[in-house]
Amino acid sequence: MALSREAAWRYVGRVRASTAISSIVLAQTSAQLAVEALTRPTYRQAASRDNANEFLRRLNGRETQENRARVYRWREIKEGHLAQIELDALQPKPMTLHRLLLHRTS
């Protein structure tokens, strides 16, 4: 099955050998795909180089930091409606493990 030119492989595993069960599963899967197709946004836009640079820039705002000596550092930086959270490992050398950029609505 495909949904908006994307294969819906996650549903293939539900189909079993029994014909009766297969038809029930197929009906349920079709209904789920129909609902997903109606609720999925249809407008898609590719990110530009400027979008990527804006996303990767470090925020300049109020910074909250928590760390455990020589183990990890957790940082949250808030700038307007944006919040950036970073988790860094400090051993054997400093390295960013996770980075999350959120657009806060409140």
Residue pairs with C-beta under 8 A, 6 or more apart in sequence:
1 7
1 8
1 11
1 12
1 29
1 30
1 33
2 8
3 33
3 36
3 37
3 40
4 37
4 40
4 42
8 29
8 33
11 29
11 32
11 33
14 25
14 28
14 29
15 22
15 25
15 26
16 22
16 25
47 55
55 101
58 77
58 84
59 77
59 78
59 79
59 82
59 83
59 84
60 77
60 79
61 77
61 78
61 79
61 80
61 82
62 77
62 78
62 79
63 75
63 76
63 77
64 75
64 76
64 77
64 78
65 73
65 74
65 75
65 76
66 73
66 74
66 75
67 73
67 74
67 90
70 90
70 91
71 89
71 90
71 91
72 87
72 88
72 89
72 90
73 86
73 87
73 88
73 90
73 94
74 85
74 86
74 87
74 88
75 84
75 85
75 86
75 88
76 83
76 84
76 85
77 83
77 84
77 86
78 84
78 104
81 103
81 104
81 105
82 101
82 102
82 103
82 104
83 101
83 102
83 104
84 99
84 100
84 101
84 102
85 98
85 99
85 100
85 102
86 96
86 98
86 99
86 100
87 96
87 97
87 98
87 99
88 94
88 95
88 96
88 97
89 95
89 97
